[in-house]
Amino acid sequence: MKRAHRWTGVLAFVRTVESGSFSGAARHGGTTPSAVSRVIERLERQLGAKLFHRTTRLLSLTEEGAAYYERVAPLLRALEDVGEIFEDKGNTGTRGKLRVSLPVAIAPLLVDALTADFMVHHPAIALEISVTDRHVDMTREGFDILLTFGGGMTDGTTTCLIANLPITLAAAPAYLDRHGYPRSPEELGGAAHIRHLVAERPRPIVFADGSKLMARGVFDTDSMEAMRVAALRGLGIASLPRLIIAEDLRAGRLLEIVPHASLTPVVLHMRHAFGPFLPRRAILLTEFIKNVLMSRADRT
């Protein structure tokens, strides 16, 4: 019986962390906040450690609570995922929930496709989407999947390649009218550039032959959408995935710079917290996102 109580406490604890409150965990479990609090207090006594700092206005993890969550949350996800095997055999459709973080620049494209197509064909899969360019702590914030530009992370999550996105150098006509139109990679060095920050460092322009240019930055940001806006405002030349600026190029709001100089594609990674065995709902979502991005890239 003690083990059954402990698993009840673990479930209540994880739900509280991921919802941010006893009330949120209670709504998820169909119980009351006071009942959730009592179950977690019993778990704390069994563990001999305090898991939460509690005040009248704030609930936050202790150091021990954060370490405990990092270990038990993946186990609970794995237990939930086992049920999918039997659900699929019964032809009831893949079900479950996925918490997903998307970068701002490609979120409109993906959210449009997900709501128009993916969720229609997989109505039993629930999605919770966060759109942000900030650093996301997947474990502590309870995300299942994170899409991110640039290199993979070594934080205990698993990283896989989603797409290699072609890069285009572009600037607004207003900028080019003021400063001239660079005709070669060598002329790019004297131009003003809008640079993408990766791990707080500006990403160089990398050409297909392996050569690099660390351009002079007038506006640096970790958001590709912010880069696009700055380019449209005429601040300088931006190096961006073509699918993000395809409409701007077609409309003439941006013009391509040195199109004959091929650039190394930017890598879009997916990080997930499922370990070596992705549940079917995550596989379906991953393949769908790959197809959407590659299809759009082929049309640009």
Disulfide bonds with the S-S distance in Angstrom:
none
